[in-house]
Amino acid sequence: MRTYKLEIRLIQVAVGLALIVLIAGFTGFWGEGAKVSDVPAKSNESETDSTLSNPKIVALGDSFTLGYPLDPEKDSWTTTLAEVLKVTVVNKGKTMQNAKNLLDRFDTDVVAEKPGRVIIFAGIGDALQEVPLTEIQKNIKAIVEKAKANHITPILALPISYPGVRDSIEEIREWELGYAQEEEILTLDFSNPLFDSEGKYKDGLTIDGKYPNAKGYKAMGNYAAQVLK
């Protein structure tokens, strides 16, 4: 009986010591052990979240960025984008522009606005003006580099089809897609909301088969908002 009581006592002592060791480990008693409160919490902030700390966007481009000619301030894809995302979107579209024109006015029209992101919509004017592909590539790369140097996230909007220069535009699109993948740059393809499977404007979205109408620009803005949200 005495032996049995001794065994019980030893078991109780062992359990007590085990509890002491366990508690000491959690409270940092051993010096090198980390307290639970000392373990840093893993941040949920992604690169996208960091970028959106400055949600302002500048849209840099030609007449396809400027908007519907009857009321470009109201009927442009940038206006719809701003309304849907509830952010400031500065429209820096101008008529008859190529990538070199966009590069030349980048400091005054983009950097001066201090945006978090810039949408670069180039290529159609280049195709119409028969600018060599190598020149277009050089200018778009320079715009992207300027954006990054000024801590502005670049977004490339692929040129959309235009009568008479479809082959040239397709070459630009293919290069831009490859370049964007290499540089991990987000792209917008406004062909998605505007054109059908045959490459023609969807019903009710164009003025003359060349440019979007007010409804077409609204479709572009809603599409851009879906990609950028």
BALOBA-1460 file (C-alpha; in Angstrom, 3 decimals):
// residues 229
<rec num="1" residu="m" x="0.000" y="0.000" z="0.000"/>
<rec num="2" residu="r" x="2.859" y="2.351" z="0.851"/>
<rec num="3" residu="t" x="4.484" y="1.573" z="-2.525"/>
<rec num="4" residu="y" x="1.228" y="2.323" z="-4.351"/>
<rec num="5" residu="k" x="0.890" y="5.727" z="-2.613"/>
<rec num="6" residu="l" x="4.506" y="6.545" z="-3.522"/>
<rec num="7" residu="e" x="3.851" y="5.805" z="-7.194"/>
<rec num="8" residu="i" x="0.780" y="8.080" z="-7.158"/>
<rec num="9" residu="r" x="2.846" y="10.822" z="-5.557"/>
<rec num="10" residu="l" x="5.583" y="10.511" z="-8.195"/>
<rec num="11" residu="i" x="3.014" y="10.768" z="-10.978"/>
<rec num="12" residu="q" x="1.534" y="13.924" z="-9.432"/>
<rec num="13" residu="v" x="4.998" y="15.490" z="-9.128"/>
<rec num="14" residu="a" x="5.795" y="14.639" z="-12.781"/>
<rec num="15" residu="v" x="2.548" y="16.182" z="-13.998"/>
<rec num="16" residu="g" x="3.208" y="19.297" z="-11.931"/>
<rec num="17" residu="l" x="6.710" y="19.692" z="-13.363"/>
<rec num="18" residu="a" x="5.387" y="19.266" z="-16.894"/>
<rec num="19" residu="l" x="2.851" y="22.047" z="-16.339"/>
<rec num="20" residu="i" x="5.544" y="24.328" z="-14.951"/>
<rec num="21" residu="v" x="7.762" y="23.742" z="-18.016"/>
<rec num="22" residu="l" x="4.860" y="24.357" z="-20.394"/>
<rec num="23" residu="i" x="3.832" y="27.605" z="-18.692"/>
<rec num="24" residu="a" x="7.429" y="28.805" z="-18.527"/>
<rec num="25" residu="g" x="7.852" y="28.219" z="-22.253"/>
<rec num="26" residu="f" x="4.829" y="30.380" z="-23.154"/>
<rec num="27" residu="t" x="5.817" y="33.215" z="-20.809"/>
<rec num="28" residu="g" x="9.404" y="33.436" z="-22.106"/>
<rec num="29" residu="f" x="10.950" y="32.137" z="-18.886"/>
<rec num="30" residu="w" x="13.811" y="30.477" z="-20.769"/>
<rec num="31" residu="g" x="15.046" y="33.768" z="-22.234"/>
<rec num="32" residu="e" x="15.263" y="32.781" z="-25.938"/>
<rec num="33" residu="g" x="11.667" y="31.608" z="-26.217"/>
<rec num="34" residu="a" x="9.335" y="34.009" z="-28.034"/>
<rec num="35" residu="k" x="6.236" y="35.250" z="-26.327"/>
<rec num="36" residu="v" x="3.068" y="34.789" z="-28.294"/>
<rec num="37" residu="s" x="2.608" y="38.575" z="-28.461"/>
<rec num="38" residu="d" x="6.160" y="38.984" z="-29.805"/>
<rec num="39" residu="v" x="5.494" y="36.993" z="-32.989"/>
<rec num="40" residu="p" x="4.914" y="39.554" z="-35.768"/>
<rec num="41" residu="a" x="1.562" y="39.292" z="-37.526"/>
<rec num="42" residu="k" x="1.772" y="38.529" z="-41.230"/>
<rec num="43" residu="s" x="0.765" y="41.551" z="-43.264"/>
<rec num="44" residu="n" x="-2.210" y="41.120" z="-45.566"/>
<rec num="45" residu="e" x="-1.162" y="44.123" z="-47.661"/>
<rec num="46" residu="s" x="-0.257" y="43.152" z="-51.220"/>
<rec num="47" residu="e" x="1.586" y="45.154" z="-53.870"/>
<rec num="48" residu="t" x="-1.799" y="46.095" z="-55.319"/>
<rec num="49" residu="d" x="-2.940" y="47.436" z="-51.949"/>
<rec num="50" residu="s" x="0.242" y="49.495" z="-51.707"/>
<rec num="51" residu="t" x="-0.342" y="50.908" z="-55.166"/>
<rec num="52" residu="l" x="-3.907" y="51.856" z="-54.270"/>
<rec num="53" residu="s" x="-2.708" y="53.960" z="-51.358"/>
<rec num="54" residu="n" x="-2.708" y="56.589" z="-54.123"/>
<rec num="55" residu="p" x="-5.800" y="55.728" z="-56.195"/>
<rec num="56" residu="k" x="-5.526" y="58.686" z="-58.586"/>
<rec num="57" residu="i" x="-5.280" y="57.663" z="-62.244"/>
<rec num="58" residu="v" x="-4.125" y="59.591" z="-65.300"/>
<rec num="59" residu="a" x="-5.291" y="58.358" z="-68.711"/>
<rec num="60" residu="l" x="-2.766" y="59.321" z="-71.384"/>
<rec num="61" residu="g" x="-3.722" y="58.854" z="-75.005"/>
<rec num="62" residu="d" x="-5.250" y="60.148" z="-78.228"/>
<rec num="63" residu="s" x="-8.845" y="60.842" z="-79.271"/>
<rec num="64" residu="f" x="-9.908" y="57.362" z="-78.120"/>
<rec num="65" residu="t" x="-8.999" y="58.509" z="-74.618"/>
<rec num="66" residu="l" x="-10.419" y="62.012" z="-75.041"/>
<rec num="67" residu="g" x="-13.897" y="60.606" z="-75.662"/>
<rec num="68" residu="y" x="-17.060" y="61.048" z="-77.709"/>
<rec num="69" residu="p" x="-16.693" y="64.243" z="-79.796"/>
<rec num="70" residu="l" x="-20.123" y="65.673" z="-78.988"/>
<rec num="71" residu="d" x="-19.395" y="65.829" z="-75.246"/>
<rec num="72" residu="p" x="-15.959" y="64.380" z="-74.386"/>
<rec num="73" residu="e" x="-16.054" y="65.605" z="-70.797"/>
<rec num="74" residu="k" x="-19.209" y="63.630" z="-70.147"/>
<rec num="75" residu="d" x="-19.026" y="60.764" z="-72.622"/>
<rec num="76" residu="s" x="-15.571" y="59.264" z="-72.198"/>
<rec num="77" residu="w" x="-14.488" y="55.952" z="-70.739"/>
<rec num="78" residu="t" x="-12.449" y="57.847" z="-68.148"/>
<rec num="79" residu="t" x="-15.588" y="59.499" z="-66.762"/>
<rec num="80" residu="t" x="-17.313" y="56.145" z="-66.344"/>
<rec num="81" residu="l" x="-14.172" y="54.655" z="-64.820"/>
<rec num="82" residu="a" x="-14.056" y="57.438" z="-62.229"/>
<rec num="83" residu="e" x="-17.742" y="57.045" z="-61.395"/>
<rec num="84" residu="v" x="-17.577" y="53.276" z="-60.953"/>
<rec num="85" residu="l" x="-14.326" y="53.133" z="-58.990"/>
<rec num="86" residu="k" x="-15.061" y="56.389" z="-57.129"/>
<rec num="87" residu="v" x="-11.529" y="57.655" z="-57.695"/>
<rec num="88" residu="t" x="-10.018" y="60.654" z="-59.465"/>
<rec num="89" residu="v" x="-9.305" y="59.929" z="-63.134"/>
<rec num="90" residu="v" x="-7.595" y="62.714" z="-65.075"/>
<rec num="91" residu="n" x="-8.255" y="62.579" z="-68.822"/>
<rec num="92" residu="k" x="-5.166" y="63.556" z="-70.810"/>
<rec num="93" residu="g" x="-6.417" y="62.469" z="-74.214"/>
<rec num="94" residu="k" x="-5.686" y="64.640" z="-77.254"/>
<rec num="95" residu="t" x="-6.453" y="64.207" z="-80.925"/>
<rec num="96" residu="m" x="-3.855" y="63.139" z="-83.501"/>
<rec num="97" residu="q" x="-1.384" y="61.683" z="-80.998"/>
<rec num="98" residu="n" x="1.265" y="58.993" z="-81.355"/>
<rec num="99" residu="a" x="3.493" y="57.401" z="-78.721"/>
<rec num="100" residu="k" x="6.214" y="60.034" z="-79.213"/>
<rec num="101" residu="n" x="3.678" y="62.793" z="-78.493"/>
<rec num="102" residu="l" x="2.646" y="61.014" z="-75.291"/>
<rec num="103" residu="l" x="6.280" y="60.669" z="-74.245"/>
<rec num="104" residu="d" x="6.973" y="64.360" z="-74.915"/>
<rec num="105" residu="r" x="4.137" y="65.502" z="-72.648"/>
<rec num="106" residu="f" x="4.532" y="62.857" z="-69.955"/>
<rec num="107" residu="d" x="6.164" y="65.170" z="-67.410"/>
<rec num="108" residu="t" x="3.592" y="67.947" z="-67.710"/>
<rec num="109" residu="d" x="0.509" y="65.799" z="-68.192"/>
<rec num="110" residu="v" x="1.280" y="62.842" z="-65.927"/>
<rec num="111" residu="v" x="4.121" y="63.457" z="-63.457"/>
<rec num="112" residu="a" x="2.741" y="66.875" z="-62.510"/>
<rec num="113" residu="e" x="-0.585" y="65.258" z="-61.552"/>
<rec num="114" residu="k" x="1.154" y="62.919" z="-59.070"/>
<rec num="115" residu="p" x="-1.043" y="59.873" z="-59.777"/>
<rec num="116" residu="g" x="-0.622" y="56.363" z="-58.458"/>
<rec num="117" residu="r" x="-1.282" y="54.837" z="-61.891"/>
<rec num="118" residu="v" x="-1.149" y="55.881" z="-65.524"/>
<rec num="119" residu="i" x="-3.056" y="54.209" z="-68.366"/>
<rec num="120" residu="i" x="-1.028" y="54.473" z="-71.574"/>
<rec num="121" residu="f" x="-3.312" y="54.188" z="-74.613"/>
<rec num="122" residu="a" x="-1.030" y="54.437" z="-77.650"/>
<rec num="123" residu="g" x="-0.668" y="52.815" z="-81.043"/>
<rec num="124" residu="i" x="-3.637" y="53.816" z="-83.188"/>
<rec num="125" residu="g" x="-2.183" y="57.213" z="-84.055"/>
<rec num="126" residu="d" x="1.169" y="55.558" z="-84.765"/>
<rec num="127" residu="a" x="-0.453" y="53.130" z="-87.194"/>
<rec num="128" residu="l" x="-2.329" y="55.925" z="-88.974"/>
<rec num="129" residu="q" x="0.870" y="57.983" z="-89.227"/>
<rec num="130" residu="e" x="2.853" y="54.943" z="-90.411"/>
<rec num="131" residu="v" x="5.383" y="55.156" z="-87.585"/>
<rec num="132" residu="p" x="7.801" y="52.178" z="-87.763"/>
<rec num="133" residu="l" x="7.180" y="49.471" z="-85.168"/>
<rec num="134" residu="t" x="10.703" y="49.835" z="-83.759"/>
<rec num="135" residu="e" x="10.045" y="53.535" z="-83.101"/>
<rec num="136" residu="i" x="6.732" y="52.760" z="-81.407"/>
<rec num="137" residu="q" x="8.413" y="50.163" z="-79.204"/>
<rec num="138" residu="k" x="11.150" y="52.602" z="-78.191"/>
<rec num="139" residu="n" x="8.670" y="55.316" z="-77.257"/>
<rec num="140" residu="i" x="6.310" y="53.070" z="-75.295"/>
<rec num="141" residu="k" x="9.243" y="51.582" z="-73.381"/>
<rec num="142" residu="a" x="10.456" y="55.096" z="-72.576"/>
<rec num="143" residu="i" x="7.002" y="56.063" z="-71.270"/>
<rec num="144" residu="v" x="6.902" y="52.983" z="-69.042"/>
<rec num="145" residu="e" x="10.391" y="53.704" z="-67.724"/>
<rec num="146" residu="k" x="9.438" y="57.302" z="-66.956"/>
<rec num="147" residu="a" x="6.382" y="56.115" z="-65.060"/>
<rec num="148" residu="k" x="8.373" y="53.660" z="-62.964"/>
<rec num="149" residu="a" x="11.105" y="56.235" z="-62.294"/>
<rec num="150" residu="n" x="8.432" y="58.515" z="-60.853"/>
<rec num="151" residu="h" x="6.840" y="55.720" z="-58.768"/>
<rec num="152" residu="i" x="3.754" y="55.602" z="-60.993"/>
<rec num="153" residu="t" x="2.360" y="52.191" z="-61.922"/>
<rec num="154" residu="p" x="2.036" y="51.887" z="-65.725"/>
<rec num="155" residu="i" x="-0.946" y="50.164" z="-67.342"/>
<rec num="156" residu="l" x="-0.918" y="49.478" z="-71.078"/>
<rec num="157" residu="a" x="-4.148" y="49.839" z="-73.061"/>
<rec num="158" residu="l" x="-3.771" y="47.860" z="-76.276"/>
<rec num="159" residu="p" x="-4.658" y="49.706" z="-79.488"/>
<rec num="160" residu="i" x="-7.973" y="48.684" z="-80.986"/>
<rec num="161" residu="s" x="-8.761" y="47.887" z="-84.602"/>
<rec num="162" residu="y" x="-9.151" y="50.764" z="-87.051"/>
<rec num="163" residu="p" x="-10.112" y="50.543" z="-90.754"/>
<rec num="164" residu="g" x="-7.166" y="50.627" z="-93.142"/>
<rec num="165" residu="v" x="-4.457" y="49.925" z="-90.559"/>
<rec num="166" residu="r" x="-5.652" y="46.693" z="-88.959"/>
<rec num="167" residu="d" x="-2.489" y="44.765" z="-89.819"/>
<rec num="168" residu="s" x="-0.234" y="47.445" z="-88.323"/>
<rec num="169" residu="i" x="-2.335" y="47.618" z="-85.179"/>
<rec num="170" residu="e" x="-2.243" y="43.842" z="-84.826"/>
<rec num="171" residu="e" x="1.575" y="43.960" z="-84.906"/>
<rec num="172" residu="i" x="1.596" y="46.616" z="-82.196"/>
<rec num="173" residu="r" x="-0.865" y="44.629" z="-80.088"/>
<rec num="174" residu="e" x="1.195" y="41.455" z="-80.313"/>
<rec num="175" residu="w" x="4.368" y="43.257" z="-79.312"/>
<rec num="176" residu="e" x="2.677" y="45.120" z="-76.432"/>
<rec num="177" residu="l" x="1.223" y="41.897" z="-75.046"/>
<rec num="178" residu="g" x="4.628" y="40.211" z="-75.059"/>
<rec num="179" residu="y" x="6.316" y="43.262" z="-73.563"/>
<rec num="180" residu="a" x="3.668" y="43.571" z="-70.850"/>
<rec num="181" residu="q" x="4.119" y="39.915" z="-69.899"/>
<rec num="182" residu="e" x="7.893" y="40.301" z="-69.690"/>
<rec num="183" residu="e" x="7.624" y="43.421" z="-67.537"/>
<rec num="184" residu="e" x="4.596" y="42.194" z="-65.549"/>
<rec num="185" residu="i" x="2.487" y="45.180" z="-66.632"/>
<rec num="186" residu="l" x="-1.297" y="45.067" z="-66.437"/>
<rec num="187" residu="t" x="-3.052" y="45.477" z="-69.792"/>
<rec num="188" residu="l" x="-6.481" y="46.699" z="-70.860"/>
<rec num="189" residu="d" x="-7.975" y="45.394" z="-74.101"/>
<rec num="190" residu="f" x="-10.920" y="47.552" z="-75.107"/>
<rec num="191" residu="s" x="-11.587" y="45.185" z="-77.985"/>
<rec num="192" residu="n" x="-13.385" y="42.991" z="-75.453"/>
<rec num="193" residu="p" x="-16.321" y="45.330" z="-74.753"/>
<rec num="194" residu="l" x="-16.426" y="46.919" z="-78.226"/>
<rec num="195" residu="f" x="-16.030" y="44.174" z="-80.833"/>
<rec num="196" residu="d" x="-17.757" y="40.920" z="-81.664"/>
<rec num="197" residu="s" x="-16.069" y="37.624" z="-82.543"/>
<rec num="198" residu="e" x="-15.598" y="38.837" z="-86.132"/>
<rec num="199" residu="g" x="-13.754" y="41.986" z="-85.067"/>
<rec num="200" residu="k" x="-16.649" y="44.318" z="-85.874"/>
<rec num="201" residu="y" x="-18.196" y="46.872" z="-83.553"/>
<rec num="202" residu="k" x="-21.085" y="45.456" z="-81.565"/>
<rec num="203" residu="d" x="-24.513" y="46.842" z="-82.397"/>
<rec num="204" residu="g" x="-25.117" y="50.342" z="-81.062"/>
<rec num="205" residu="l" x="-21.536" y="51.024" z="-79.926"/>
<rec num="206" residu="t" x="-20.075" y="53.038" z="-82.819"/>
<rec num="207" residu="i" x="-20.540" y="56.282" z="-84.685"/>
<rec num="208" residu="d" x="-19.209" y="55.235" z="-88.075"/>
<rec num="209" residu="g" x="-17.363" y="51.937" z="-87.700"/>
<rec num="210" residu="k" x="-14.223" y="53.830" z="-86.696"/>
<rec num="211" residu="y" x="-14.931" y="55.403" z="-83.333"/>
<rec num="212" residu="p" x="-17.112" y="54.401" z="-80.363"/>
<rec num="213" residu="n" x="-20.215" y="56.460" z="-79.639"/>
<rec num="214" residu="a" x="-21.283" y="57.583" z="-76.156"/>
<rec num="215" residu="k" x="-22.631" y="54.111" z="-75.366"/>
<rec num="216" residu="g" x="-19.413" y="52.546" z="-76.617"/>
<rec num="217" residu="y" x="-17.283" y="54.749" z="-74.385"/>
<rec num="218" residu="k" x="-19.450" y="53.834" z="-71.423"/>
<rec num="219" residu="a" x="-18.878" y="50.153" z="-72.187"/>
<rec num="220" residu="m" x="-15.124" y="50.837" z="-72.282"/>
<rec num="221" residu="g" x="-15.263" y="52.560" z="-68.893"/>
<rec num="222" residu="n" x="-17.221" y="49.734" z="-67.268"/>
<rec num="223" residu="y" x="-14.766" y="47.214" z="-68.678"/>
<rec num="224" residu="a" x="-11.753" y="49.164" z="-67.385"/>
<rec num="225" residu="a" x="-13.371" y="49.424" z="-63.959"/>
<rec num="226" residu="q" x="-13.837" y="45.650" z="-63.822"/>
<rec num="227" residu="v" x="-10.153" y="45.091" z="-64.582"/>
<rec num="228" residu="l" x="-8.834" y="47.794" z="-62.242"/>
<rec num="229" residu="k" x="-11.156" y="47.338" z="-59.263"/>
